[in-house]
Amino acid sequence: MANDCNELFEKNVNLENMLLEENDKLKETIKNLETIKEKIIEEDKLASIGQLSAGIAHEINNPLGFVLSNFETLKKYMYKFRVALLSYRDFKNSVLNSEAKECLERNELIKNLEDDKSLDFIMEDLDELFNDTEDGLERVRKIVMALRSFARQDQDGTFDEYDINAGMETALLIARNEVKYNSEIEKDLGEVPLIEANSGQINQVFLNVIINASYAIKEKGMDKMGLIKIKTYCDKEYVYCLIEDNGVGISEENIGNVFNPFFTTKPLGVGTGLGLSISYDIIKNKHKGDIKIESKKNQYTIIEIKLPITQQRG
């Protein structure tokens, strides 16, 4: 009897050791999967930037082009001012030893010089030139800041105070060149509180949804601009973002698959099929929120994103 008990005890110990070993392996596997998932999210983000890079470059190049043009004009203006200024100084140095008639003649020469160099026009044009240049540089600054905000790595998964309205503006700025040729943007951004969120990840979700909306409108082939409506609002516990487009919509048989990994209705090479799947994971699992989709073929698609204002601890 004692031998049977010892044998049973040894079997239980061995079984327990096996279970502990398998549990350690499972933990390691889960850890590796989390690492892989984070890499996939980063790679999808970088892929989005890569797909939009030509448009982003165009958006930067446009204001940069007229800033450079204005700079060339300013150099010409400064040369003309320098010529006039040297004439004023020459007149000042000679007037003390000159007779009245010679002073009048020199004054007439300076007046003709001002007319020849269009100094009155330059004085009027300078304000507009500086304003345009300042506007162009500000546009470049905003694009670069938006790109830095979107492209930064968020592998630590930290949560900070996040403004969803500012995040939406960042996503729209990055996607502007992709959207502006086929879609008008109608914004109704309400007064919403800051929330606890990972800014880079939520910006990535917004960008994915906006690009999908623009693509759906482009695919519909309308003879006029499509419309993307964006609305934000809140209640006591959550903030909400609704993104609606009047593009091709999603068929009933496909709408249940849109959040599945690698599912896409786009042609080969256009989409990875990961955008909405990653967005679902970011909203549902990482931020304990919700993301829903409603669509009618050839009429509309509405995506509702719901995020808690405060993350639950523990």
C-alpha atoms as one frame of an Amber mdcrd trajectory, in Angstrom:
protein
   0.000   0.000   0.000   2.840   2.356   0.921   4.553   1.613  -2.376   1.387
   2.479  -4.283   1.118   5.788  -2.414   4.745   6.631  -3.129   4.324   5.756
  -6.781   1.190   7.904  -7.010   2.982  10.755  -5.238   5.917  10.556  -7.642
   3.539  10.576 -10.615   1.806  13.677  -9.226   5.152  15.389  -8.687   6.266
  14.542 -12.211   2.945  15.718 -13.604   3.206  18.953 -11.642   6.748  19.517
 -12.915   5.599  18.860 -16.477   2.729  21.301 -16.074   5.049  23.950 -14.636
   7.463  23.425 -17.516   4.667  23.643 -20.075   3.330  26.736 -18.324   6.748
  28.398 -18.578   6.879  27.515 -22.265   3.387  28.924 -22.761   4.364  32.170
 -21.005   7.430  32.445 -23.223   5.308  31.794 -26.317   2.791  34.461 -25.276
   5.644  36.899 -24.662   7.081  36.161 -28.111   3.657  36.585 -29.714   3.247
  39.963 -28.006   6.642  41.019 -29.344   5.687  39.855 -32.837   2.360  41.685
 -32.594   4.083  44.921 -31.583   6.465  44.547 -34.528   3.534  43.990 -36.895
   1.857  47.162 -35.597   5.061  49.157 -36.116   5.605  47.662 -39.561   2.029
  48.476 -40.570   2.602  52.043 -39.408   5.808  52.277 -41.423   4.055  50.699
 -44.419   1.349  53.372 -44.195   4.009  56.086 -44.125   5.728  54.423 -47.075
   2.500  54.344 -49.107   1.818  57.987 -48.264   5.424  59.176 -48.583   5.013
  60.606 -52.093   1.963  62.584 -50.998   3.659  63.778 -47.812   6.687  64.863
 -49.832   4.364  66.775 -52.169   2.660  68.484 -49.225   6.058  69.580 -47.895
   7.410  70.489 -51.321   4.493  72.786 -52.153   5.014  75.370 -49.352   8.761
  74.838 -49.514   8.653  75.737 -53.210   7.127  79.156 -52.694   9.303  79.789
 -49.637  12.372  79.258 -51.822  10.842  81.410 -54.554  10.138  84.158 -52.033
  13.706  83.886 -50.782  15.046  84.483 -54.304  12.731  87.495 -54.652  13.904
  88.842 -51.291  17.526  88.630 -52.425  16.683  90.725 -55.504  14.761  93.208
 -53.361  17.675  93.551 -50.942  20.079  94.234 -53.832  17.839  97.068 -55.003
  17.576  98.477 -51.480  21.354  98.305 -51.157  21.832 100.316 -54.362  19.332
 102.934 -53.156  20.841 103.075 -49.675  24.332 103.644 -51.076  22.931 106.504
 -53.161  21.340 108.048 -50.058  24.640 107.827 -48.217  26.521 109.334 -51.139
  24.014 112.180 -51.245  24.334 112.737 -47.495  28.125 112.920 -47.700  28.141
 115.331 -50.635  25.269 117.622 -49.657  27.298 119.524 -47.057  29.715 120.798
 -49.723  27.231 121.209 -52.555  25.281 124.149 -53.856  21.472 124.165 -53.870
  21.213 123.450 -57.603  23.514 120.427 -57.358  21.486 119.131 -54.403  18.284
 119.371 -56.455  19.937 117.497 -59.295  21.151 114.762 -56.965  17.685 114.553
 -55.377  16.184 114.041 -58.848  18.709 111.293 -59.570  17.719 109.464 -56.362
  14.007 109.815 -57.208  14.653 108.299 -60.644  16.649 105.536 -59.006  13.719
 104.719 -56.681  11.383 104.573 -59.671  13.814 102.415 -61.626  14.188  99.957
 -58.748  10.393  99.971 -57.984  11.015 100.695 -54.325   7.400 101.730 -53.648
   6.146  98.412 -55.051   8.773  96.486 -53.093   7.712  98.181 -49.847   4.088
  97.154 -50.476   5.025  93.637 -51.570   7.325  92.893 -48.653   4.528  92.393
 -46.102   2.739  89.883 -48.329   6.024  88.174 -49.121   6.898  87.725 -45.448
   3.345  86.571 -44.595   3.400  83.965 -47.377   6.828  82.769 -46.333   5.780
  82.522 -42.681   2.658  80.580 -43.695   4.693  78.193 -45.829   7.226  77.532
 -43.088   4.410  76.958 -40.581   2.808  74.423 -42.911   6.114  72.584 -43.261
   6.571  72.651 -39.470   3.110  71.169 -38.866   3.628  68.409 -41.425   7.004
  67.471 -39.958   5.613  67.545 -36.385   2.643  65.395 -37.432   4.946  62.935
 -39.160   7.219  62.735 -36.120   4.221  62.221 -33.838   2.851  59.459 -36.036
   6.132  57.717 -36.823   7.553  57.536 -33.317   7.862  54.042 -31.892   5.414
  53.092 -29.143   6.720  49.691 -28.195   6.710  50.576 -24.510   2.914  50.893
 -24.699   2.865  53.910 -22.371  -0.352  55.888 -21.928  -0.347  59.667 -21.685
  -2.942  62.422 -21.822  -4.295  62.416 -25.365  -6.528  64.833 -27.272  -8.500
  62.885 -29.896  -9.314  66.100 -31.794  -5.621  66.962 -32.106  -4.890  63.352
 -33.047  -7.510  63.488 -35.789  -5.996  66.717 -37.152  -2.593  64.987 -37.227
  -3.999  62.034 -39.177  -5.805  64.342 -41.620  -2.630  66.339 -42.192  -0.616
  63.218 -43.018  -3.374  61.882 -45.304  -4.160  65.243 -46.922  -2.581  64.592
 -50.307  -4.269  61.180 -50.470  -7.694  62.610 -49.638  -7.885  66.072 -51.201
  -8.324  64.936 -54.821 -11.464  62.857 -54.201 -12.965  63.832 -50.844 -14.146
  66.828 -48.901 -13.754  66.710 -45.134 -16.632  67.810 -42.927 -15.547  68.107
 -39.283 -17.721  68.386 -36.204 -15.170  68.116 -33.426 -16.884  68.551 -30.087
 -15.496  69.620 -26.730 -14.039  66.405 -25.354 -11.749  65.759 -22.384  -8.217
  64.470 -22.594  -8.106  60.695 -22.276  -5.523  58.148 -21.172  -4.209  56.629
 -24.396  -1.190  55.782 -26.480  -1.159  58.697 -28.925   0.836  56.986 -31.664
  -1.457  53.963 -31.719  -4.716  55.956 -31.805  -3.320  58.225 -34.532  -2.526
  55.054 -36.475  -6.152  53.906 -36.145  -7.467  57.278 -37.349  -5.118  57.248
 -40.330  -6.109  53.695 -41.310  -9.815  54.555 -41.227  -9.386  57.839 -43.145
  -7.299  56.175 -45.874  -9.904  53.401 -46.184 -12.678  55.998 -46.462 -10.789
  57.888 -49.175 -10.139  54.657 -51.074 -13.836  53.681 -50.872 -14.815  57.061
 -52.350 -12.196  56.781 -55.087 -13.443  53.291 -55.986 -17.017  54.546 -56.360
 -15.897  56.672 -59.304 -18.225  59.600 -58.674 -18.235  62.599 -60.998 -18.031
  64.895 -57.972 -16.099  65.046 -54.727 -17.020  62.484 -52.099 -17.599  63.354
 -48.457 -15.907  62.166 -45.277 -17.709  63.262 -42.112 -15.847  63.233 -38.813
 -17.579  63.808 -35.501 -16.305  63.622 -31.928 -18.298  63.800 -28.698 -18.317
  62.333 -25.203 -20.359  61.150 -22.263 -19.278  60.692 -18.643 -17.092  57.656
 -19.268 -16.151  57.586 -22.955 -15.158  59.721 -25.906 -16.471  58.800 -29.344
 -15.296  59.369 -32.885 -17.558  58.712 -35.880 -15.998  58.563 -39.344 -18.474
  58.293 -42.207 -17.895  58.173 -45.954 -20.216  57.927 -48.963 -18.015  55.493
 -50.880 -18.646  52.012 -52.233 -19.640  50.581 -48.863 -19.226  46.965 -47.741
 -21.410  44.047 -48.764 -23.315  42.027 -46.131 -21.211  38.934 -46.768 -17.955
  40.868 -46.165 -18.839  43.154 -43.268 -18.339  40.379 -40.718 -14.785  39.823
 -41.942 -13.415  43.386 -42.042 -11.597  43.070 -38.704 -10.057  39.709 -39.584
  -6.291  39.703 -40.244  -5.307  39.871 -43.923  -8.902  40.298 -45.123  -9.095
  42.986 -47.803 -11.251  43.814 -50.802  -8.478  45.925 -52.302  -6.468  44.716
 -55.299  -3.185  42.889 -54.736  -0.453  45.309 -53.718  -2.847  48.059 -52.608
  -3.690  46.882 -49.104  -2.168  44.471 -46.575  -5.451  43.519 -44.949  -3.952
  44.398 -41.567  -5.143  47.999 -41.123  -8.567  47.344 -39.579  -7.385  44.204
 -37.791  -4.620  46.194 -36.093  -7.063  49.028 -35.397  -9.421  46.544 -33.733
  -6.626  45.207 -31.540  -5.480  48.714 -30.564  -8.981  49.890 -29.623 -10.429
  46.711 -28.081  -7.468  45.015 -26.431  -4.929  47.747 -25.754  -7.338  50.549
 -24.834 -10.385  48.577 -23.597 -12.630  50.492 -25.957 -14.825  49.427 -28.833
 -14.906  49.808 -32.601 -18.016  49.125 -34.681 -18.782  49.311 -38.360 -22.053
  49.925 -40.199 -22.265  49.959 -43.974 -24.610  49.753 -46.930 -23.311  48.723
 -50.335 -22.752  51.697 -52.681 -24.140  54.135 -50.098 -22.094  54.655 -46.933
 -19.788  53.274 -44.266 -19.740  54.494 -40.669 -17.041  53.479 -38.208 -17.609
  54.292 -34.551 -14.599  54.362 -32.240 -15.266  54.395 -28.503 -12.458  55.037
 -26.003 -12.576  55.207 -22.196 -11.606  58.530 -20.689  -9.751  56.761 -17.862
  -8.131  53.361 -18.122  -9.121  50.802 -15.525  -6.220  49.763 -13.324  -5.526
  46.183 -12.363
